[in-house]
Structure formats: C-alpha cells, structure tokens
C-alpha cells in the first residue's frame, strides 16, 4: 500500500515532470520509452529484524526504495542547466517523502539515505537515483 501512496504523493507534489510512475527495477525503468523529465519509484530491498521485547513474531521491517530521475542533457554541453533542474526536482521529492509516515499505526517517518549518479553516457540523458528508507512493523497474530 505504501508504494501506491508514495506515487500519489509524488504526483501531487513534484512539478515539471512529464511522467511519474513506479518500476519493478532500475533496468525496467531505464529500458522503457522514457519521456524526460521523469521519475520512477523503485523498491530495492526489504529487511526484517526481530524486536527484542516481543520476539520473532513481531518484526521491524526496513524498506529501501529509490526515486530514479531521468533528465534531458541535450540543452548544454556542460550540463549545468540539468544539474540545476535535478536539484530542484530532488528538493521537491525530499519535501514530499522525508518525514511522511505512510501508516500512522505501524510506521515511522521516511528518511533520506543518499543519492548517486546512475548513468551519464553522453546519450542525451542523465540518470540519478535518490534512496529512502521506510521503517514499518509487522505484528503477527499466531
């Protein structure tokens, strides 16, 4: 459920994108027909751990996900305008996601982990990924 809600938040709060969608992987997002500028929400990992006070039946779950940006770099040789555009979009995404709690009963605020250049091969596109963590809890009913 958090995935669909996160895409909805991004669509509502990030401006200037031609496409905002989810993708099953980095490869799937990059090989698709991409309109620029665009961004894709991609689940990366999910890790559970036992809570000391409740045992193995109740777990803390950390979900690592990425927001992948695709921007057009053909406007200038050095790409300075693209870096300014990227910074603007990254700030909008952080404002939409950092501190957001998808489930008030079992979750904690989303936090920013980091960002990195994914690809820039001179093909007219810059790919950048920002990563975020969402921490939730799984409560079993044995």
Steps between C-alpha positions, in 0.01 A plus 500: 500500500784742579622472139179629344469769767858617435435526125187703577699737723765544232239571232332755725814679620767475229454740209656519157510125433359347182471162669486379861453126541619185672743246358590148605874562462764748391543309175126504427482875548807570287405278206144631472396778265582792723368850465727751669491631759355204687536311823437143607443353844687170534494259797855379571518288816293400798664382821332368813643470848370360823400739776672414828199565720247303290703222338489367144124537450509879487759653271636833392517521120725745315404567138769662284364663187630733231369789301668488160516823302544515121593842364583629152858630472494613137448868579857582598843346454601519866159409641487775763133571422421131553673504840286796605186322375603181683552689827153654471333163440700329776393770746135451401527122545665538842229743607235247393658194663728588793299499820195341337352208696302269269336311789459687830432178691802295394751732339765762550583803284674442168866610505744593224800265468699645210524557129727409213557536130372184333592566139617781277640364176459799277181360346304808596372365833615529857378234743515578872373293794406616848442233764261510794415270792154425630483316833184309589403227742346162437281376781401135467190337639605142583 
